[in-house]
Amino acid sequence: PESERGAWYISLPAAHDSPEWRNVEVVNTADVAPGVRVITLKAETSRQMVARERTYNAVGQIAKVKIDGGDEVLVRPCSPPFEQGLKQREALFRLRHDVFAHQEKSEPDPDVSAPCNLELYVEQYKAPEVYALGDDAGALVEIGPFQGGGLNLKDRAAAVFLFPTVLIFASGDGIATAKALVESEMQAQPAQPLALRMRQQVHLFYKTDGAKQETEDGSLPESGGTKPHFEKSFSTWGQKCNVQVHHEKNVSLVDMFEDGDFAYHPATTVAIVLSESEEEEEELVTHLLGDGELSDEAVLSLRRSEQIPVREVSASKQV
């Protein structure tokens, strides 16, 4: 029939009908502080198996996780977005049965998988079921579409020579996003717009506090404590991305900015605010725009600078 014939000419992305939720494997768990763990999952990233709009595309997106078929839990990644380069090309080569000049044709390889590790920053009082994965290796773990569009780093903040100074502020689970941001700069692909290693100075102001949060069983473990998380990575960040970490305990981010031992020029400085508390973020942003004299376009945060999420590719008719 003519109606069926028309469908022959419709072009669709490879994973347009793929399931939203996929099983993942827990490959590692590590305690980074009291009540805080990094859970490492092996997730599928192949464009032939997972639609682009459902995967981890940008720093600042939030992962959706289910444990043993339960309710979805939101967890913040602390590793960079999935690599879009070599892994995807190799899978596509296998799918199309392409070969390089020195290779001979062989049987097609149907394996288009491109697995990649995903690190999740898990706080016990927020996500006890995900935190418990460190003690229950046999649990069924699923990961769904990532939430939000992530931090928009593609505007004027990406101009290295206009803004040679970068100030990053992190508190609470904002350190997870800060880690993902800094370590994404170490990836070869995709190209990272901030290009931190080319800036004249990059300062990360990171605060911890000993505030206690009540868990479901009524206990009161420390929420991360006052010890800096990911401290072992600080030297690598400095060597590879020119990041100087300033850590303080039980202080405000505004005070850290005012008391910091550094020099900056407001017209050539961009600030990225990664605060867990909306109230704290608003306080710091107001201070940076006012007393700090930074321009509005040079102050970014997850709540005021979220980019539009990647949209699903619509079908197109080939003529």
C-alpha positions, 0 to 999 in steps of 0.5 A: 500500500502507498501508506506503507511505502511512504515509511520506507523513506523516513529517516530515524535516529538509530536508538529512537525506539530504545528503552528509557531505562537500562540495566547497569553494572556496579564496578566500584564503591569508595567512601570519600567521607562519613556518609558519602560514597562514590558509586561507579557504574558501567553504563552504555553510551553507544548512539546505536543503543541509547538516544543522545537526549537520554544520555549524560551530555553536559556537566551539571545534569542529574542521573536518575537511578532505580534500585531493584525496581523501586522509585527513581532516585536523583543522584549527581554525577561527579565524573565528566560527561561521556566521551563522544569521540573514539568510542562512538566512532569505533562502534560505528565502524563495526556497525558499518563494517568499515575497515582501515587501509591495513585491514582485510574484510571479515565477517560483520561485527554486530557489537556496537556497545560503547560502555563507559564508567559513570561516577555518582556522588551519593550522600547517605541521608539523601539516597540511602538505597543507592548508598547501600550499593556499597554493601549489596553487590547483587542489587539490580541497578537501572539508569534512566534519562538524565535530568536537565540540560546542564551548565551552559558554558558556551556563551561569552564565558568560553572566551579565554582572552576576554576572561583569563580569570575563572572563579569556581565556588562549590559547597555540598554536592556542588563539589561533585559538579566541580569535579566533573567540570574540572576533569572534563577539561582533561578529556580529548573529546569533546572539546571543552569550552572553558579551556582552563589550562589556557586561563591565567588563573583558576581558583576553586573555593570549596567549603565543607561543614559538619552539619548533621542530617537525619537519616530514615532510621533516625540516626544522625551521621555527619553529612560528609564532615569537614574534611575536603572530598577528593583531596587526592585529586587536587594536585592533578587538577593543579598540574593539568588544569591550573586549578588552585583549590582553597578549602575552608570549614564552616564559613560562607562562600561570600567570606571565602571570596572576600578573604581569599588571597588572590587578585582579580579584575572584575571586567576579565573574571568569570564566576561559576557558582555550584552551591547545593543551597539555593539561598547560599547561591543567591547570596553569593551571586548577589554579592558578586554582581554587587560588591564584586562588580562582575558583569551579569553575563560573567556569573554562572550557576546551575539555577540561572545558567542551565542550557536547553536540554538536547532534544530528540531528533525528529523523523525526516523524509528522504526524497 
